[in-house]
Amino acid sequence: MLLTDYFRSEKDATWDIGVQCGVQHGVIRLPETEDFDLTDKSHWQQVHKRFTDFGITPVIVEPMPNCVHDHIKAGDEKRDESIEQVIKMLPIMEELGLESICFNWMAHIGWLRTRSDIVERGGAKVTEFNIKDFKPTDAKITAKELWDNYEYFLKAVIPVAEKHNIKLALHPDDPPRPQLGDVGRIMISRENIEKAIYDIVPSDNLGVTFCQANYYIMGENVEELIEKWAKKIFFVHFRNTVGCPDHFRETFHDNGALDMAALIRAYKKNGVDVPIRVDHVPTMAGEVSTLPGYDALGRMFAIGYLKGILQATDLQ
């Protein structure tokens, strides 16, 4: 498996820590400023060069930029022009060696937590979702609308992704609940994900970002899913957790409900040789959190833990 980490487009402490921990490949977030043109190759080249000059080779784009993705998921009046921008991204990605794009189908409300100050081991802080603390928004969309918008997107983009050999890796809904207020959610179960990646527009270029903790929260047998979906797993989010869809929290990577070493063995046993990155880390002592779950020091522990498992399982 290819060790990667998640990096924002402008250098911050996670760049230093990632490289110091031995990470050489990047899952990159593109700039979200008005002066960055998703369809301009020279803009991509500038971002790409910042990473390679620092010793990081970008291999995956995550997320699909919200400036286009939000319109596509919602199916609003900017959907078609947004899809056209995505289509123009794909040949640029191919030229730069970016093999995959991680996308999701959470319209209006993305990945969501209701608290970020839950005390974990040694006083570290982690995030939590509790439906009792959720405050609905005014947004509305139905499950049918989401499925219709998803099919519309795939029919437009998959042929181009196949032409340029770009993989689309679908992330499940987080939290995996069927409804948040008046906002429907559809990527919430094994059955729905299988419908999404196998049935609507079948393609070797359409698969999943296997966010393993999400599938545990759904109540799925994660090791069985790895075996069944092995050829459709394009990217792994290595993350641990405890709880259920209505109430769960993050943990240190070695302190949750999942047997992380067993999962790495399962990936390797089933031939899942794809990029993997740690996800949703605690905020550690002395840190002022800038984005709970994505702070720098927690990544240091998580990357080291993942590297140790990867190396140990190579010896088994």
C-alpha positions as CSV (number, residue, x, y, z in Angstrom):
1,M,0.0,0.0,0.0
2,L,1.2,3.5,-0.8
3,L,1.6,5.7,2.4
4,T,0.2,9.2,1.8
5,D,-1.1,12.0,3.9
6,Y,-3.6,14.8,3.4
7,F,-2.1,18.2,2.5
8,R,-3.8,21.6,2.0
9,S,-2.5,23.6,-1.0
10,E,-0.6,26.2,1.0
11,K,2.2,25.0,3.2
12,D,1.5,24.5,6.9
13,A,2.8,22.3,9.7
14,T,1.3,19.2,8.3
15,W,3.7,19.4,5.4
16,D,6.7,19.4,7.7
17,I,5.4,16.6,9.9
18,G,4.3,14.5,7.0
19,V,7.8,14.6,5.3
20,Q,9.5,14.2,8.7
21,C,7.5,11.1,9.2
22,G,8.6,9.7,5.9
23,V,5.6,10.5,3.7
24,Q,6.5,11.0,0.1
25,H,3.1,11.0,-1.6
26,G,0.3,13.5,-1.2
27,V,-3.5,13.6,-1.2
28,I,-3.9,17.2,-2.0
29,R,-6.6,19.8,-1.5
30,L,-6.7,22.4,-4.3
31,P,-6.8,26.1,-3.6
32,E,-10.2,27.5,-2.9
33,T,-9.5,31.1,-3.8
34,E,-11.1,33.1,-6.6
35,D,-7.8,33.4,-8.5
36,F,-7.4,29.6,-8.9
37,D,-8.9,28.4,-12.1
38,L,-9.7,24.7,-12.1
39,T,-9.5,24.5,-15.8
40,D,-6.1,26.3,-16.2
41,K,-3.2,23.8,-16.4
42,S,-0.7,26.5,-15.4
43,H,-2.5,27.0,-12.1
44,W,-2.4,23.3,-11.3
45,Q,1.3,23.2,-12.3
46,Q,2.1,25.9,-9.8
47,V,0.4,24.0,-7.0
48,H,2.0,20.7,-8.1
49,K,5.4,22.3,-8.1
50,R,5.0,23.5,-4.5
51,F,4.5,20.0,-3.4
52,T,7.2,18.3,-5.5
53,D,9.8,21.0,-4.5
54,F,9.0,20.0,-0.9
55,G,9.5,16.3,-1.5
56,I,5.8,15.3,-1.9
57,T,4.5,13.7,-5.0
58,P,0.7,14.4,-5.4
59,V,-1.3,11.3,-6.4
60,I,-4.9,12.0,-5.4
61,V,-7.2,15.1,-5.3
62,E,-9.4,15.3,-2.2
63,P,-12.0,16.6,-2.2
64,M,-13.6,17.4,-5.5
65,P,-13.4,21.2,-5.2
66,N,-16.5,22.4,-3.4
67,C,-17.0,25.4,-5.8
68,V,-18.2,22.9,-8.4
69,H,-19.1,19.8,-6.4
70,D,-21.7,21.6,-4.3
71,H,-23.7,22.6,-7.4
72,I,-23.4,19.2,-8.9
73,K,-24.7,17.4,-5.8
74,A,-27.5,19.8,-5.3
75,G,-28.4,19.8,-9.0
76,D,-28.9,23.6,-9.1
77,E,-28.7,26.0,-12.0
78,K,-24.9,25.9,-12.0
79,R,-24.7,22.1,-12.3
80,D,-23.9,21.8,-16.0
81,E,-21.2,24.5,-16.0
82,S,-19.7,22.9,-12.9
83,I,-19.6,19.4,-14.5
84,E,-17.9,21.0,-17.5
85,Q,-15.2,22.3,-15.2
86,V,-14.7,18.8,-13.7
87,I,-14.4,17.3,-17.2
88,K,-11.7,19.9,-18.0
89,M,-9.8,18.9,-14.8
90,L,-9.4,15.3,-15.8
91,P,-6.8,15.7,-18.6
92,I,-4.8,18.0,-16.4
93,M,-4.8,15.4,-13.7
94,E,-3.7,12.7,-16.1
95,E,-0.8,14.9,-17.3
96,L,0.4,15.6,-13.8
97,G,0.1,12.0,-12.6
98,L,-2.8,12.5,-10.3
99,E,-4.6,9.2,-10.6
100,S,-7.7,9.6,-8.5
101,I,-10.2,12.1,-7.2
102,C,-12.1,11.5,-3.9
103,F,-15.7,12.7,-4.1
104,N,-18.8,12.3,-1.9
105,W,-22.5,12.8,-2.4
106,M,-23.4,14.8,0.7
107,A,-25.4,17.7,-0.6
108,H,-25.8,20.9,1.5
109,I,-24.3,19.3,4.7
110,G,-20.8,17.7,4.4
111,W,-19.1,15.6,7.0
112,L,-20.5,16.7,10.2
113,R,-19.6,16.7,13.9
114,T,-21.5,18.4,16.7
115,R,-18.6,18.8,19.2
116,S,-14.8,19.0,18.9
117,D,-13.9,19.0,22.6
118,I,-14.5,15.5,23.7
119,V,-11.7,14.3,26.0
120,E,-9.8,11.3,24.8
121,R,-6.7,9.6,26.3
122,G,-4.4,11.9,28.3
123,G,-6.7,14.9,27.8
124,A,-6.4,15.0,24.0
125,K,-9.5,16.4,22.2
126,V,-11.5,14.6,19.6
127,T,-14.7,15.2,17.6
128,E,-18.1,13.7,18.2
129,F,-21.5,13.5,16.4
130,N,-24.6,13.3,18.5
131,I,-28.0,13.6,16.8
132,K,-29.4,15.1,20.0
133,D,-27.1,18.1,19.5
134,F,-27.7,18.5,15.7
135,K,-29.3,21.8,14.7
136,P,-31.2,21.5,11.3
137,T,-30.6,24.0,8.6
138,D,-33.1,25.4,6.0
139,A,-31.6,23.2,3.3
140,K,-33.8,20.6,1.6
141,I,-33.2,17.7,-0.7
142,T,-34.7,14.3,-1.1
143,A,-33.1,10.9,-1.6
144,K,-34.7,10.6,-5.0
145,E,-33.2,14.0,-6.1
146,L,-29.8,12.9,-4.8
147,W,-29.9,9.6,-6.8
148,D,-31.1,11.5,-9.9
149,N,-28.3,14.0,-9.6
150,Y,-25.7,11.3,-9.0
151,E,-26.8,9.4,-12.2
152,Y,-26.7,12.7,-14.2
153,F,-23.1,13.3,-13.0
154,L,-21.9,9.8,-13.7
155,K,-23.3,9.7,-17.2
156,A,-21.5,13.0,-18.0
157,V,-18.1,12.4,-16.3
158,I,-17.4,8.6,-16.4
159,P,-16.7,8.4,-20.1
160,V,-14.1,11.2,-19.8
161,A,-12.6,9.7,-16.7
162,E,-12.2,6.4,-18.6
163,K,-10.6,8.2,-21.5
164,H,-8.0,9.8,-19.2
165,N,-7.7,6.9,-16.8
166,I,-8.8,8.9,-13.8
167,K,-10.4,6.9,-11.0
168,L,-13.4,8.4,-9.1
169,A,-13.4,7.2,-5.5
170,L,-16.7,7.6,-3.7
171,H,-16.7,8.5,0.0
172,P,-19.6,7.4,2.1
173,D,-21.8,9.8,4.0
174,D,-20.5,10.9,7.3
175,P,-22.5,10.5,9.5
176,P,-24.2,7.7,7.7
177,R,-27.8,8.7,8.6
178,P,-30.7,8.7,6.1
179,Q,-31.7,12.2,7.1
180,L,-30.3,15.4,8.7
181,G,-33.2,17.7,9.1
182,D,-34.8,18.0,5.6
183,V,-31.5,17.0,3.9
184,G,-31.6,13.4,2.6
185,R,-28.5,11.2,2.7
186,I,-28.0,8.2,0.4
187,M,-24.5,6.8,0.7
188,I,-25.3,5.3,4.1
189,S,-25.2,1.6,3.7
190,R,-23.5,-1.3,1.9
191,E,-26.6,-1.8,-0.4
192,N,-26.6,1.9,-1.4
193,I,-22.9,2.1,-2.0
194,E,-23.1,-1.1,-4.2
195,K,-25.9,0.5,-6.2
196,A,-23.8,3.6,-6.6
197,I,-20.6,1.9,-7.8
198,Y,-21.9,-1.2,-9.7
199,D,-25.4,-0.6,-11.0
200,I,-26.0,3.0,-12.3
201,V,-23.0,3.5,-14.6
202,P,-20.8,0.4,-14.4
203,S,-17.1,1.3,-14.9
204,D,-13.7,0.1,-13.9
205,N,-12.9,3.8,-13.1
206,L,-15.6,4.1,-10.5
207,G,-15.0,2.8,-7.0
208,V,-14.7,3.8,-3.4
209,T,-12.7,5.8,-0.9
210,F,-12.8,3.1,1.8
211,C,-13.3,5.1,4.9
212,Q,-13.2,2.1,7.2
213,A,-14.6,3.7,10.3
214,N,-17.7,4.9,8.4
215,Y,-18.5,1.4,7.5
216,Y,-18.0,0.2,11.0
217,I,-20.5,3.0,12.2
218,M,-23.0,1.7,9.6
219,G,-22.9,-1.7,11.3
220,E,-21.0,-3.5,8.5
221,N,-18.4,-6.2,8.9
222,V,-15.4,-4.2,7.6
223,E,-13.2,-7.1,6.8
224,E,-15.9,-8.8,4.8
225,L,-16.4,-5.6,2.8
226,I,-12.7,-5.4,2.1
227,E,-12.8,-8.9,0.7
228,K,-16.0,-8.3,-1.4
229,W,-15.1,-4.9,-2.7
230,A,-11.3,-5.4,-3.1
231,K,-11.2,-4.4,-6.8
232,K,-13.3,-1.3,-6.2
233,I,-11.2,0.1,-3.3
234,F,-9.2,2.9,-4.9
235,F,-8.1,4.7,-1.7
236,V,-8.2,4.0,2.0
237,H,-9.0,6.4,4.9
238,F,-7.3,4.8,7.9
239,R,-9.4,5.8,10.9
240,N,-10.8,4.5,14.1
241,T,-13.9,5.3,16.1
242,V,-16.5,4.1,18.6
243,G,-20.3,4.4,18.5
244,C,-23.3,4.2,16.1
245,P,-24.8,6.4,13.4
246,D,-26.7,8.6,15.9
247,H,-23.8,9.0,18.4
248,F,-20.1,8.3,17.8
249,R,-16.7,9.9,18.4
250,E,-13.3,9.7,17.0
251,T,-10.4,8.0,18.9
252,F,-6.7,7.7,18.7
253,H,-5.9,5.2,16.0
254,D,-5.0,2.5,18.5
255,N,-7.9,3.2,20.9
256,G,-11.2,2.5,19.0
257,A,-13.4,-0.3,18.2
258,L,-11.6,-1.4,15.0
259,D,-8.6,-3.9,15.0
260,M,-6.4,-1.8,12.8
261,A,-3.7,-4.4,12.3
262,A,-6.3,-7.0,11.2
263,L,-7.7,-4.5,8.7
264,I,-4.2,-3.9,7.1
265,R,-3.8,-7.7,6.9
266,A,-7.2,-7.9,5.2
267,Y,-6.3,-5.2,2.6
268,K,-3.0,-7.0,1.8
269,K,-4.6,-10.5,1.8
270,N,-7.2,-9.3,-0.8
271,G,-4.7,-7.5,-3.0
272,V,-5.7,-3.9,-2.1
273,D,-2.5,-2.1,-3.0
274,V,-3.7,1.5,-3.1
275,P,-2.9,4.9,-1.5
276,I,-3.8,5.0,2.2
277,R,-3.8,8.0,4.6
278,V,-4.6,8.5,8.2
279,D,-7.8,10.4,9.0
280,H,-9.5,12.3,11.8
281,V,-6.8,12.6,14.4
282,P,-7.0,14.0,18.0
283,T,-5.9,17.5,18.9
284,M,-2.8,17.1,21.1
285,A,-1.4,19.0,24.1
286,G,-0.3,22.5,23.3
287,E,-2.1,22.7,19.9
288,V,-4.5,25.4,19.0
289,S,-6.8,23.6,16.7
290,T,-7.3,25.1,13.2
291,L,-9.5,22.3,11.8
292,P,-10.5,19.6,14.4
293,G,-9.6,16.2,13.1
294,Y,-6.8,17.5,10.9
295,D,-4.3,19.1,13.3
296,A,-0.7,18.4,12.9
297,L,0.6,16.7,16.0
298,G,-2.1,14.0,16.0
299,R,-1.0,13.1,12.5
300,M,2.5,12.4,13.8
301,F,1.3,9.6,16.1
302,A,-1.2,8.3,13.5
303,I,1.3,8.2,10.7
304,G,3.9,6.4,12.8
305,Y,1.3,3.9,14.0
306,L,0.2,3.2,10.4
307,K,3.8,2.8,9.2
308,G,4.5,0.4,12.0
309,I,1.5,-1.8,11.1
310,L,2.4,-1.7,7.4
311,Q,6.0,-2.8,8.0
312,A,5.0,-5.5,10.6
313,T,2.4,-7.0,8.4
314,D,4.9,-7.2,5.6
315,L,6.9,-9.6,7.8
316,Q,4.0,-11.9,8.6
